[in-house]
Amino acid sequence: MNLFTINSNISWKLLKDAVVAVNLDDGNYYTFNFTASLIWQYVDEKKSLTEIEQLIKEAFPDVEAQQVKDDIKEIIDFWLSEKLIMQN
């Protein structure tokens, strides 16, 4: 089961439907779109990658399952590369 956690050096807040995150180590900040904000909140809730995929599929039933998986992988990979999250 793939689990991720938000790095402790990241401060974030949900503003309306968008998450704004700041890396306290380097000052970089990020604003996530609606879908990425949902994924971020699911990471914060300790949902597994499988659970996140299922929840996003339910939220966007018109999007093909493979597209959901690909989009989530792209977002997670970016966050890992930016050290916003860690894989457990």
N, C-alpha and C positions, 0 to 999 in steps of 0.2 A: 504494500500500500504506500503510495507516494504522498508524503505529508511535507508541508512547508511551514515555516514560521517567519514572521516579519522580524527583521533584524532590530536589535534593541537601540541602534543608533538612528532609527527612522522615527520621526514624529509625523503623525498624519491625522487628518480630520476629514470627515464627510461633510461637504458643503453642498446642499441640495442633492443632486444626483451624481456629483463628482468627488472623487477622493483627491486631496492635495497632500502630497508627502514631501518631507524635507529630510535630506540626509544631514544629520547634525555634525558629521565628521568633515564633509567637504562643502556643505552649503548648497549642493545641487537640490533643486526642487522639481517635482513632477506633478502634472495634473492628468488624471486618468479619465477616459471617456466613460460613458455609462456602463458598458459591458466590462471593461477592465476594473471599474470601481466595484461591480458585483463580485468579480473574481477575487479582488483584494479583500473584500469583506468575508468571503468564504475562507480564504487563507487565514484571516484573523480568527475565524470561528473554528479553526483546526479541521476543516473538511479535507478529505482525501481528494486526490486528483480525480478519481472515479466519481466521487460525490459531486465535485465541482462541475464536471462534464455533464452529469445528469441534470443538475440544477440549471445550467445554462441552456441545455436542450429544451427543458420545460419552459424556460423564460422566452425562448426564441424557437417555437415549433416549426417555423417555415424554413429554418436554416438546416442544411443537410448535416447529418451526424459527423461526417468526416471533416467538414468545414469547421464545425465547433471544436473538434479535437485539435485541428491544425492551428486555429486562432488562439486557443488556450495555451498550446505549446509555445507559440511565438511570444505571447505575453509573459509566460512563466520564465522562458529562456532569457528574455530581456531583463526581467527583474533579477534573476540569478546573476547575470553578467554585470548588472549595476550594483550588486550586493544589497538590494532592497529586501530580499528574502533569502532564506537558507533552506536547503533540503535536509529533512530529518532522516 
